[in-house]
């Protein structure tokens, strides 16, 4: 008992450390695709359409020590904490013969409800970040009604979030076969392919999605990202611009070029952005860094000076 008390005190001490690290963790660690995060920093939307995130990061950090205390004093959770490809196979075609498998009894209800009942339960689990439970319910829904495209699409999202990308691709494709004109399913499949480095296949799916939803900002930005990765930067810029305007289109293309180590080409797009908005702080700041990096010191452009009234030097010069 003395040992448990000492460990409990130690874990309580860790709570203080966790709380002090909360803000640092929230700013230095980001979920999702890095390219999409960079584009979203410019105010654009990119990535897959999700039913949920992974929950509140602050809450996860702070509650972790309490969960450890619960395990220490014997309060064990029966929730499946991790799922592998082998586990996923259990969900691939849920049938009555699997109900006796105790490992999954806590993850799904007895198959007595309709496919839409299980769809609703799966969506709720997915929104709450309970991916294993979501996969169980959505697999059941898809098994009961193989033409329920919504269940297949959500199941694919859950698989993607679990890192089971092959399973996700399979479910996305099933959903698209049921509803070939589902732009969001095509977008999600395209972005999933993009995340796994299948850029040409991603471009194909995202072009189809863009034809079906030509004004969807997320689809257009994802297509822009994929086009950058196959070297079609002018086409990428056009799609970024369709999503967020000419200035944003050039900034996003330049950002991707810079990320890919193509500084000279990035400079051209940043300069094009500067011609649209001479005082754009992002373009000016990045140009200053790039000119120094490439040895073109004579062309260094300082960031716009701002006086106490918030006016740039260019505005003052016009007076």
C-alpha positions in Angstrom: 0.0 0.0 0.0 2.9 2.3 0.8 4.3 1.8 -2.7 0.9 2.7 -4.2 0.8 5.8 -2.1 4.2 6.9 -3.2 3.3 6.3 -6.9 0.1 8.2 -6.4 1.9 11.2 -5.0 4.3 11.0 -7.9 1.6 11.0 -10.5 -0.2 13.9 -8.8 3.1 15.8 -9.1 3.0 15.0 -12.9 -0.4 16.7 -13.1 1.3 20.0 -12.3 3.9 19.4 -15.0 1.1 18.5 -17.5 -0.8 21.6 -16.8 2.2 23.8 -17.2 2.9 22.1 -20.6 -0.6 22.5 -21.9 -0.1 25.7 -23.9 3.2 24.6 -25.2 1.7 21.3 -26.4 -1.2 23.1 -28.1 1.0 25.3 -30.1 3.9 23.0 -31.1 2.0 19.9 -31.9 -0.7 19.8 -34.6 -2.8 16.9 -35.8 -3.4 16.3 -39.5 -1.4 16.7 -42.7 1.4 19.2 -42.6 0.8 20.6 -46.1 -2.9 21.1 -45.3 -2.0 22.8 -42.0 0.3 25.2 -43.7 -2.5 26.1 -46.3 -5.0 26.5 -43.5 -2.7 29.0 -41.8 -3.5 31.3 -44.6 -7.2 31.1 -43.8 -8.0 28.4 -46.4 -9.8 25.2 -45.7 -8.1 21.9 -46.7 -8.1 18.3 -45.9 -10.9 15.7 -45.4 -14.4 16.6 -44.2 -14.5 15.1 -40.8 -17.3 14.2 -38.4 -15.0 14.8 -35.5 -11.6 15.8 -34.3 -9.6 13.8 -31.7 -11.1 15.6 -28.8 -9.8 18.4 -26.6 -6.0 18.2 -26.5 -5.9 20.1 -23.2 -8.3 17.7 -21.7 -6.3 14.7 -22.9 -3.1 16.1 -21.3 -4.7 16.9 -18.0 -6.7 13.7 -17.6 -4.0 11.3 -18.5 -2.5 11.2 -14.9 -6.0 10.5 -13.5 -6.4 7.6 -15.9 -3.1 6.3 -14.7 -4.3 6.6 -11.1 -7.4 4.6 -12.0 -5.3 1.8 -13.5 -3.0 1.9 -10.4 -5.8 1.3 -8.0 -7.5 -1.4 -10.0 -10.1 0.5 -11.9 -9.6 -1.0 -15.3 -11.4 0.1 -18.4 -12.8 -2.6 -20.7 -12.5 -0.3 -23.7 -10.3 -1.6 -26.5 -7.4 0.8 -26.6 -5.8 -0.1 -29.9 -6.8 -1.7 -33.1 -4.6 -3.4 -35.6 -5.2 -4.6 -39.1 -6.1 -8.0 -37.6 -8.7 -6.4 -35.4 -10.0 -4.5 -38.4 -10.7 -7.7 -40.2 -13.2 -8.6 -37.4 -15.2 -5.5 -38.4 -14.9 -6.0 -42.2 -18.1 -8.1 -42.5 -19.9 -8.1 -39.1 -22.2 -11.0 -38.8 -24.1 -13.0 -36.2 -21.4 -15.5 -36.0 -19.1 -12.9 -34.5 -21.3 -11.9 -31.6 -19.6 -14.4 -29.3 -16.2 -12.7 -29.6 -15.8 -11.1 -26.2 -13.1 -8.8 -27.4 -15.7 -6.8 -29.3 -18.9 -7.3 -27.2 -18.3 -3.9 -25.5 -18.0 -2.2 -28.9 -21.3 -2.8 -30.5 -24.8 -3.5 -29.6 -26.6 -6.8 -30.4 -27.6 -6.6 -34.0 -31.3 -5.9 -33.4 -31.5 -2.4 -34.7 -31.7 -1.3 -38.3 -28.8 -0.2 -40.4 -29.7 3.4 -39.8 -29.7 2.8 -36.0 -26.2 1.5 -36.2 -25.3 4.4 -38.5 -26.5 6.9 -36.0 -24.6 5.2 -33.2 -21.5 5.1 -35.3 -21.7 8.7 -36.1 -22.1 9.6 -32.5 -19.0 7.6 -31.5 -17.0 9.1 -34.4 -17.9 12.7 -33.3 -16.8 11.7 -29.8 -13.5 10.4 -31.0 -14.3 6.8 -30.0 -12.9 5.3 -33.2 -13.0 1.6 -32.3 -16.7 1.8 -31.3 -17.5 3.8 -34.4 -15.9 1.2 -36.6 -17.9 -1.5 -34.9 -21.2 0.3 -35.4 -20.5 1.5 -38.9 -19.3 -1.9 -40.0 -22.6 -3.3 -38.7 -24.6 -0.7 -40.6 -22.7 -1.4 -43.8 -23.1 -5.1 -43.4 -26.9 -4.8 -42.9 -27.2 -2.4 -45.8 -24.3 -2.5 -48.3 -25.8 0.4 -50.2 -25.8 2.8 -47.3 -23.2 5.1 -48.7 -23.2 7.3 -45.6 -22.1 4.5 -43.4 -19.4 3.5 -45.8 -18.1 7.0 -46.0 -18.0 7.5 -42.2 -16.4 4.1 -41.8 -13.6 5.2 -44.2 -13.1 8.4 -42.2 -12.8 6.3 -39.0 -10.3 3.9 -40.6 -8.3 6.9 -41.9 -8.1 8.4 -38.4 -6.9 5.0 -37.1 -4.2 5.0 -39.7 -5.7 2.0 -41.5 -5.5 3.7 -44.9 -5.9 0.6 -47.1 -9.2 -0.1 -45.2 -10.2 3.5 -45.6 -9.5 3.4 -49.4 -11.6 0.3 -49.7 -14.6 1.8 -47.9 -14.3 5.1 -49.8 -14.4 3.3 -53.1 -17.4 1.2 -52.0 -19.2 4.5 -51.0 -18.4 6.0 -54.4 -19.6 2.9 -56.2 -22.9 3.4 -54.4 -23.1 7.1 -55.0 -20.7 8.1 -57.9 -21.6 11.8 -57.7 -20.8 12.2 -54.0 -18.2 15.0 -54.2 -17.3 14.8 -50.5 -16.6 11.1 -50.7 -14.4 11.7 -53.7 -12.7 14.6 -51.8 -12.0 12.4 -48.8 -10.6 9.6 -50.9 -8.5 12.0 -52.9 -7.1 13.6 -49.7 -6.5 10.1 -48.2 -4.5 9.2 -51.4 -2.6 12.5 -51.1 -1.6 11.8 -47.5 -0.2 8.4 -48.6 1.9 9.9 -51.4 -0.4 8.7 -54.2 -0.4 12.1 -55.8 -1.5 11.3 -59.3 -4.4 9.2 -58.1 -5.3 12.0 -55.7 -5.4 14.5 -58.6 -7.7 12.3 -60.5 -10.2 11.9 -57.6 -10.1 15.5 -56.7 -10.6 16.7 -60.2 -13.8 14.6 -60.3 -14.8 16.1 -57.0 -14.2 19.7 -58.2 -16.3 19.1 -61.3 -19.2 18.0 -59.1 -18.7 20.8 -56.6 -16.8 23.6 -58.5 -17.2 26.2 -55.6 -16.1 23.9 -52.7 -13.1 25.6 -51.2 -11.8 22.5 -49.4 -11.9 20.4 -52.6 -10.2 23.2 -54.6 -7.4 23.6 -52.0 -6.8 19.9 -51.8 -6.6 19.7 -55.6 -4.1 22.6 -55.5 -2.0 20.7 -53.0 -2.0 17.5 -55.1 -1.2 19.4 -58.3 1.8 21.0 -56.5 3.1 17.6 -55.7 3.0 16.5 -59.3 4.7 19.7 -60.4 1.8 21.5 -62.0 2.2 24.7 -60.1 0.3 27.0 -62.5 -2.7 24.7 -62.4 -2.4 24.5 -58.6 -2.3 28.3 -58.4 -5.5 28.5 -60.4 -7.3 26.2 -58.0 -6.0 27.9 -54.9 -7.2 31.2 -56.5 -10.6 29.7 -57.2 -10.9 28.8 -53.6 -9.6 31.9 -51.9 -8.8 34.7 -54.5 -5.8 35.6 -56.6 -3.6 36.8 -53.7 -4.2 33.7 -51.6 -3.6 31.5 -54.7 -0.1 32.9 -55.2 0.8 32.9 -51.5 -0.3 29.2 -51.2 1.6 28.2 -54.3 4.7 30.0 -53.2 4.4 28.4 -49.8 4.3 24.9 -51.3 7.2 25.6 -53.6 9.2 26.8 -50.6 8.3 23.7 -48.7 9.5 21.6 -51.6 12.9 23.5 -51.7 12.2 25.3 -54.9 13.1 28.8 -53.7 13.7 30.5 -57.0 10.2 29.5 -58.2 8.7 30.5 -54.8 10.1 34.0 -55.2 8.3 34.4 -58.5 4.9 33.6 -56.9 5.6 35.8 -53.8 6.6 38.6 -56.1 3.3 38.1 -58.0 1.5 38.3 -54.7 3.3 41.5 -53.9 2.2 43.0 -57.2 -1.4 42.4 -56.1 -0.8 43.7 -52.6 2.4 45.7 -52.2 2.1 45.6 -48.4 1.3 42.0 -47.9 3.3 41.0 -44.8 3.6 37.3 -45.7 5.0 38.0 -49.1 7.4 40.7 -47.9 8.6 38.6 -45.0 9.1 35.5 -47.1 10.8 37.4 -49.9 13.3 38.9 -47.4 14.2 35.5 -46.2 14.4 33.9 -49.6 16.5 36.7 -51.1 19.0 36.3 -48.3 19.0 32.5 -48.6 19.6 32.6 -52.3 22.3 35.3 -52.0 20.3 38.0 -53.6 21.0 40.5 -50.8 20.6 43.5 -53.0 17.0 42.6 -53.6 16.1 42.1 -50.0 12.7 43.6 -49.3 12.2 44.7 -45.7 8.8 44.0 -44.1 6.5 47.0 -44.1 7.2 49.5 -41.3 4.1 50.2 -39.1 3.7 53.3 -37.1 1.7 53.8 -33.9 -1.4 54.3 -35.9 -1.1 51.0 -37.7 -0.2 52.6 -41.0 2.5 51.1 -43.3 5.4 53.1 -44.7 3.8 52.8 -48.2 0.6 54.5 -46.9 2.6 57.3 -45.3 4.6 57.8 -48.5 1.5 58.3 -50.5 0.6 61.4 -48.5 
